[in-house]
């Protein structure tokens, strides 16, 4: 009887222990669930996704000091970073839907960065979680690959429409591509100092002597290799493609449009960079639709105000202020935190905290 009683008692104790453990497990999981839920709260939300607090923290660590360096106030920075993080995630979602992935080159670069002890020590000194940081880097590669894909795949018709949309009605549009070569005699010396008037006069005499040799029929590429100060083009015979897109200095662009194919400009062309000897190698009608710079501009333009609005992006300003004050108590002024729930929408469709 005693043994049976003892055995029965022991069984009841086991049952009680199991019940207690089950209750504790529910409580612990509930606490963990609350913590995870808080970490996963959306600083910004959009159709199909959100920016969690953990993700925002990495962005804040990465970009706050840069924005401050570029003149953004402490009150503006948190909202600007929320907009940046949200836009990145929106584009990333579309990129993955389009099947865009990391290239092998991307993977190699990532491995190089995150296996470098100096980089790792630096990141850790700033308080970065390396896994979170690597994901941000990885996502940025995918985003850039997606933008490049959109730029590459834009048709000639699409690019013509995009380029012409930048001009006023009736304004002349030059859609040609000009393949030029040039020899630069730079106004800057090897130490980075600007030449004085006397040195420029001497330089002009030297440039005119080389121009005379080019006009006399000497091999242009050979002269480029011997005399040009433009290190970016000298190794390629001075080759420089020109589009009338505003990125080539006016004096050079204007000179090119007046030349015939095969012609060497009979006079030096002076720009802010120095004296140029210019040769026009080829001219392609409507070649501007292949302009890499404008193709990239076009691809980036797809993610402007209309895109953001269509995705229904919303920044939770109250949560933003609360969280940023946790990770950076100096982020806001007293005035800004009092009005932090008021928002304005900028010209690019982003939302920022306002200060009265």
CORRAQUI-V206973 format. One record per residue. N is the residue number from 1. RES is the residue in three letters. PHI is phi as a letter, one per 20 degrees, with the letter a starting at -180 (* if undefined). Layout:
n=N res=RES phi=PHI
n=N res=RES phi=PHI
//
This chain:
n=1 res=UNK phi=*
n=2 res=UNK phi=f
n=3 res=UNK phi=f
n=4 res=UNK phi=f
n=5 res=UNK phi=f
n=6 res=UNK phi=f
n=7 res=UNK phi=f
n=8 res=UNK phi=f
n=9 res=UNK phi=f
n=10 res=UNK phi=f
n=11 res=UNK phi=f
n=12 res=UNK phi=f
n=13 res=UNK phi=f
n=14 res=UNK phi=g
n=15 res=UNK phi=f
n=16 res=UNK phi=f
n=17 res=UNK phi=f
n=18 res=UNK phi=g
n=19 res=UNK phi=f
n=20 res=UNK phi=f
n=21 res=UNK phi=f
n=22 res=UNK phi=f
n=23 res=UNK phi=f
n=24 res=UNK phi=f
n=25 res=UNK phi=f
n=26 res=UNK phi=f
n=27 res=UNK phi=f
n=28 res=UNK phi=f
n=29 res=UNK phi=f
n=30 res=UNK phi=f
n=31 res=UNK phi=f
n=32 res=UNK phi=g
n=33 res=UNK phi=f
n=34 res=UNK phi=f
n=35 res=UNK phi=f
n=36 res=UNK phi=f
n=37 res=UNK phi=f
n=38 res=UNK phi=f
n=39 res=UNK phi=f
n=40 res=UNK phi=e
n=41 res=UNK phi=g
n=42 res=UNK phi=e
n=43 res=UNK phi=f
n=44 res=UNK phi=c
n=45 res=UNK phi=c
n=46 res=UNK phi=b
n=47 res=UNK phi=g
n=48 res=UNK phi=n
n=49 res=UNK phi=a
n=50 res=UNK phi=b
n=51 res=UNK phi=d
n=52 res=UNK phi=f
n=53 res=UNK phi=f
n=54 res=UNK phi=f
n=55 res=UNK phi=f
n=56 res=UNK phi=f
n=57 res=UNK phi=g
n=58 res=UNK phi=f
n=59 res=UNK phi=f
n=60 res=UNK phi=f
n=61 res=UNK phi=f
n=62 res=UNK phi=f
n=63 res=UNK phi=d
n=64 res=UNK phi=g
n=65 res=UNK phi=f
n=66 res=UNK phi=f
n=67 res=UNK phi=f
n=68 res=UNK phi=f
n=69 res=UNK phi=f
n=70 res=UNK phi=e
n=71 res=UNK phi=n
n=72 res=UNK phi=f
n=73 res=UNK phi=f
n=74 res=UNK phi=g
n=75 res=UNK phi=f
n=76 res=UNK phi=e
n=77 res=UNK phi=g
n=78 res=UNK phi=g
n=79 res=UNK phi=f
n=80 res=UNK phi=f
n=81 res=UNK phi=f
n=82 res=UNK phi=f
n=83 res=UNK phi=f
n=84 res=UNK phi=f
n=85 res=UNK phi=f
n=86 res=UNK phi=f
n=87 res=UNK phi=f
n=88 res=UNK phi=g
n=89 res=UNK phi=f
n=90 res=UNK phi=f
n=91 res=UNK phi=f
n=92 res=UNK phi=g
n=93 res=UNK phi=f
n=94 res=UNK phi=f
n=95 res=UNK phi=f
n=96 res=UNK phi=f
n=97 res=UNK phi=f
n=98 res=UNK phi=e
n=99 res=UNK phi=n
n=100 res=UNK phi=f
n=101 res=UNK phi=c
n=102 res=UNK phi=f
n=103 res=UNK phi=e
n=104 res=UNK phi=f
n=105 res=UNK phi=f
n=106 res=UNK phi=g
n=107 res=UNK phi=f
n=108 res=UNK phi=f
n=109 res=UNK phi=f
n=110 res=UNK phi=f
n=111 res=UNK phi=f
n=112 res=UNK phi=f
n=113 res=UNK phi=f
n=114 res=UNK phi=e
n=115 res=UNK phi=d
n=116 res=UNK phi=e
n=117 res=UNK phi=f
n=118 res=UNK phi=f
n=119 res=UNK phi=f
n=120 res=UNK phi=f
n=121 res=UNK phi=f
n=122 res=UNK phi=f
n=123 res=UNK phi=g
n=124 res=UNK phi=f
n=125 res=UNK phi=f
n=126 res=UNK phi=e
n=127 res=UNK phi=n
n=128 res=UNK phi=f
n=129 res=UNK phi=e
n=130 res=UNK phi=f
n=131 res=UNK phi=f
n=132 res=UNK phi=f
n=133 res=UNK phi=f
n=134 res=UNK phi=f
n=135 res=UNK phi=f
n=136 res=UNK phi=f
n=137 res=UNK phi=g
n=138 res=UNK phi=f
n=139 res=UNK phi=f
n=140 res=UNK phi=f
n=141 res=UNK phi=f
n=142 res=UNK phi=f
n=143 res=UNK phi=f
n=144 res=UNK phi=f
n=145 res=UNK phi=f
n=146 res=UNK phi=f
n=147 res=UNK phi=f
n=148 res=UNK phi=f
n=149 res=UNK phi=f
n=150 res=UNK phi=f
n=151 res=UNK phi=f
n=152 res=UNK phi=f
n=153 res=UNK phi=e
n=154 res=UNK phi=f
n=155 res=UNK phi=f
n=156 res=UNK phi=f
n=157 res=UNK phi=f
n=158 res=UNK phi=f
n=159 res=UNK phi=f
n=160 res=UNK phi=f
n=161 res=UNK phi=f
n=162 res=UNK phi=f
n=163 res=UNK phi=f
n=164 res=UNK phi=f
n=165 res=UNK phi=f
n=166 res=UNK phi=e
n=167 res=UNK phi=d
n=168 res=UNK phi=f
n=169 res=UNK phi=g
n=170 res=UNK phi=n
n=171 res=UNK phi=f
n=172 res=UNK phi=f
n=173 res=UNK phi=c
n=174 res=UNK phi=e
n=175 res=UNK phi=e
n=176 res=UNK phi=f
n=177 res=UNK phi=d
n=178 res=UNK phi=d
n=179 res=UNK phi=e
n=180 res=UNK phi=d
n=181 res=UNK phi=c
n=182 res=UNK phi=b
n=183 res=UNK phi=d
n=184 res=UNK phi=d
n=185 res=UNK phi=d
n=186 res=UNK phi=f
n=187 res=UNK phi=e
n=188 res=UNK phi=d
n=189 res=UNK phi=e
n=190 res=UNK phi=f
n=191 res=UNK phi=e
n=192 res=UNK phi=n
n=193 res=UNK phi=e
n=194 res=UNK phi=f
n=195 res=UNK phi=f
n=196 res=UNK phi=e
n=197 res=UNK phi=f
n=198 res=UNK phi=f
n=199 res=UNK phi=f
n=200 res=UNK phi=f
n=201 res=UNK phi=f
n=202 res=UNK phi=f
n=203 res=UNK phi=f
n=204 res=UNK phi=f
n=205 res=UNK phi=f
n=206 res=UNK phi=f
n=207 res=UNK phi=f
n=208 res=UNK phi=f
n=209 res=UNK phi=f
n=210 res=UNK phi=f
n=211 res=UNK phi=g
n=212 res=UNK phi=f
n=213 res=UNK phi=f
n=214 res=UNK phi=f
n=215 res=UNK phi=f
n=216 res=UNK phi=e
n=217 res=UNK phi=o
n=218 res=UNK phi=f
n=219 res=UNK phi=f
n=220 res=UNK phi=f
n=221 res=UNK phi=f
n=222 res=UNK phi=f
n=223 res=UNK phi=f
n=224 res=UNK phi=g
n=225 res=UNK phi=f
n=226 res=UNK phi=e
n=227 res=UNK phi=c
n=228 res=UNK phi=f
n=229 res=UNK phi=e
n=230 res=UNK phi=e
n=231 res=UNK phi=f
n=232 res=UNK phi=f
n=233 res=UNK phi=c
n=234 res=UNK phi=g
n=235 res=UNK phi=f
n=236 res=UNK phi=d
n=237 res=UNK phi=m
n=238 res=UNK phi=m
n=239 res=UNK phi=f
n=240 res=UNK phi=b
n=241 res=UNK phi=e
n=242 res=UNK phi=d
n=243 res=UNK phi=c
n=244 res=UNK phi=e
n=245 res=UNK phi=d
n=246 res=UNK phi=n
n=247 res=UNK phi=e
n=248 res=UNK phi=d
n=249 res=UNK phi=g
n=250 res=UNK phi=g
n=251 res=UNK phi=f
n=252 res=UNK phi=f
n=253 res=UNK phi=f
n=254 res=UNK phi=f
n=255 res=UNK phi=f
n=256 res=UNK phi=f
n=257 res=UNK phi=f
n=258 res=UNK phi=e
n=259 res=UNK phi=e
n=260 res=UNK phi=e
n=261 res=UNK phi=g
n=262 res=UNK phi=n
n=263 res=UNK phi=e
n=264 res=UNK phi=d
n=265 res=UNK phi=g
n=266 res=UNK phi=f
n=267 res=UNK phi=c
n=268 res=UNK phi=f
n=269 res=UNK phi=d
n=270 res=UNK phi=e
n=271 res=UNK phi=c
n=272 res=UNK phi=f
n=273 res=UNK phi=e
n=274 res=UNK phi=q
n=275 res=UNK phi=e
n=276 res=UNK phi=d
n=277 res=UNK phi=d
n=278 res=UNK phi=d
n=279 res=UNK phi=c
n=280 res=UNK phi=e
n=281 res=UNK phi=e
n=282 res=UNK phi=a
n=283 res=UNK phi=c
n=284 res=UNK phi=d
n=285 res=UNK phi=f
n=286 res=UNK phi=m
n=287 res=UNK phi=f
n=288 res=UNK phi=f
n=289 res=UNK phi=f
n=290 res=UNK phi=e
n=291 res=UNK phi=f
n=292 res=UNK phi=g
n=293 res=UNK phi=f
n=294 res=UNK phi=f
n=295 res=UNK phi=f
n=296 res=UNK phi=f
n=297 res=UNK phi=g
n=298 res=UNK phi=g
n=299 res=UNK phi=f
n=300 res=UNK phi=f
n=301 res=UNK phi=f
n=302 res=UNK phi=f
n=303 res=UNK phi=d
n=304 res=UNK phi=e
n=305 res=UNK phi=g
n=306 res=UNK phi=f
n=307 res=UNK phi=f
n=308 res=UNK phi=f
n=309 res=UNK phi=f
n=310 res=UNK phi=f
n=311 res=UNK phi=e
n=312 res=UNK phi=l
n=313 res=UNK phi=f
n=314 res=UNK phi=c
n=315 res=UNK phi=e
n=316 res=UNK phi=e
n=317 res=UNK phi=f
n=318 res=UNK phi=f
n=319 res=UNK phi=f
n=320 res=UNK phi=g
n=321 res=UNK phi=f
n=322 res=UNK phi=g
n=323 res=UNK phi=f
n=324 res=UNK phi=f
n=325 res=UNK phi=f
n=326 res=UNK phi=f
n=327 res=UNK phi=e
n=328 res=UNK phi=b
n=329 res=UNK phi=g
n=330 res=UNK phi=e
n=331 res=UNK phi=f
n=332 res=UNK phi=d
n=333 res=UNK phi=e
n=334 res=UNK phi=f
n=335 res=UNK phi=f
n=336 res=UNK phi=f
n=337 res=UNK phi=f
n=338 res=UNK phi=f
n=339 res=UNK phi=d
n=340 res=UNK phi=f
n=341 res=UNK phi=e
n=342 res=UNK phi=e
n=343 res=UNK phi=c
n=344 res=UNK phi=c
n=345 res=UNK phi=d
n=346 res=UNK phi=e
n=347 res=UNK phi=f
n=348 res=UNK phi=e
n=349 res=UNK phi=n
n=350 res=UNK phi=e
n=351 res=UNK phi=d
n=352 res=UNK phi=c
n=353 res=UNK phi=f
n=354 res=UNK phi=d
n=355 res=UNK phi=c
n=356 res=UNK phi=e
//
